[in-house]
Amino acid sequence: MEWKDTPSELWSDLPQKLVWAWAGGGKIERELLLDFLQYLTRKVKRKEFDTPGDSMLTALRNLREWQFISNEICSGMAPVDAIIEERKEIYERKSAFLQEMLIETDFV
């Protein structure tokens, strides 16, 4: 398996090529981002945090919970699955374009 196909814990187990593919973003992922921020706001409300690290860990715990809950934005899929599907489509489009233009990159 090439490095670009190896899942990375740093990127929620996404392979590097799908992290790269997102540059420019996808429509569904942008909508899901806004949905998550609303979800996080509802969950945290006016909670006070003792440290900046505490607020970050709270956000990450809520993200990990939210990403597996079925969501209307992505036709009932879990956000994590919809994001991976969309990034794969973006990756394929970008790769095809780069190959067509004869542009070499490690990600293709």
C-alpha positions as CSV (number, residue, x, y, z in Angstrom):
1,M,0.0,0.0,0.0
2,E,1.4,3.4,-1.0
3,W,1.7,6.2,1.6
4,K,-1.1,8.2,0.0
5,D,-3.5,5.3,0.5
6,T,-2.6,4.7,4.2
7,P,-5.2,5.9,6.7
8,S,-3.9,8.4,9.2
9,E,-5.1,8.9,12.8
10,L,-4.1,12.5,12.4
11,W,-6.9,12.9,9.8
12,S,-9.7,10.8,11.3
13,D,-8.3,7.7,9.5
14,L,-8.6,9.3,6.1
15,P,-5.8,8.4,3.7
16,Q,-3.6,11.3,2.7
17,K,-5.0,11.5,-0.9
18,L,-8.5,12.2,0.5
19,V,-7.1,14.9,2.8
20,W,-5.4,16.5,-0.3
21,A,-8.6,16.1,-2.3
22,W,-10.5,18.4,-0.1
23,A,-8.6,21.5,-0.9
24,G,-11.4,23.6,-2.4
25,G,-14.0,21.6,-0.5
26,G,-17.2,19.9,-1.4
27,K,-20.8,21.1,-1.2
28,I,-22.0,18.4,1.2
29,E,-19.0,18.7,3.5
30,R,-19.5,22.5,3.8
31,E,-23.1,22.1,4.7
32,L,-22.2,19.4,7.2
33,L,-19.6,21.7,8.8
34,L,-22.3,24.3,9.4
35,D,-24.6,21.6,10.8
36,F,-21.9,20.4,13.2
37,L,-21.2,23.9,14.4
38,Q,-24.9,24.3,15.2
39,Y,-24.9,20.9,16.9
40,L,-21.8,21.9,19.0
41,T,-23.4,25.2,20.0
42,R,-26.5,23.4,21.2
43,K,-24.6,20.8,23.1
44,V,-22.1,23.3,24.8
45,K,-24.5,26.2,25.2
46,R,-22.9,28.6,27.7
47,K,-20.5,26.1,29.3
48,E,-17.4,27.6,30.8
49,F,-14.1,25.8,30.3
50,D,-11.2,25.6,32.8
51,T,-8.6,25.5,30.0
52,P,-8.3,25.9,26.3
53,G,-7.5,22.2,26.1
54,D,-10.8,21.4,27.8
55,S,-12.8,23.2,25.2
56,M,-10.8,21.5,22.4
57,L,-11.5,18.0,23.9
58,T,-15.2,18.8,24.3
59,A,-15.4,19.8,20.7
60,L,-13.6,16.7,19.5
61,R,-15.8,14.4,21.7
62,N,-18.9,16.0,20.2
63,L,-17.5,15.8,16.7
64,R,-16.8,12.0,17.1
65,E,-20.4,11.6,18.4
66,W,-22.0,13.7,15.7
67,Q,-20.1,12.2,12.7
68,F,-21.8,8.8,13.1
69,I,-25.4,10.1,13.5
70,S,-27.6,9.8,10.4
71,N,-28.0,13.2,8.8
72,E,-30.7,14.6,6.4
73,I,-28.1,16.8,4.7
74,C,-26.5,13.6,3.2
75,S,-29.7,11.7,2.6
76,G,-29.6,9.8,5.9
77,M,-26.0,8.7,5.7
78,A,-23.6,9.3,8.6
79,P,-21.6,12.5,7.9
80,V,-18.3,10.6,8.0
81,D,-19.4,8.3,5.2
82,A,-20.8,11.1,3.1
83,I,-17.6,13.1,3.5
84,I,-15.5,10.1,2.4
85,E,-17.7,9.5,-0.6
86,E,-17.6,13.1,-1.6
87,R,-13.8,13.4,-1.2
88,K,-13.3,10.3,-3.3
89,E,-15.3,11.9,-6.1
90,I,-13.3,15.1,-5.8
91,Y,-10.0,13.1,-5.8
92,E,-11.0,11.3,-9.0
93,R,-11.9,14.6,-10.7
94,K,-8.7,16.3,-9.6
95,S,-6.6,13.3,-10.6
96,A,-8.2,13.0,-14.0
97,F,-7.5,16.7,-14.6
98,L,-3.9,16.5,-13.5
99,Q,-3.3,13.5,-15.7
100,E,-5.0,15.1,-18.7
101,M,-2.8,18.2,-18.2
102,L,0.3,16.0,-17.8
103,I,1.0,17.5,-14.4
104,E,3.0,15.2,-12.1
105,T,2.2,14.9,-8.4
106,D,2.7,12.4,-5.7
107,F,-1.0,12.2,-5.0
108,V,-2.1,10.7,-8.3
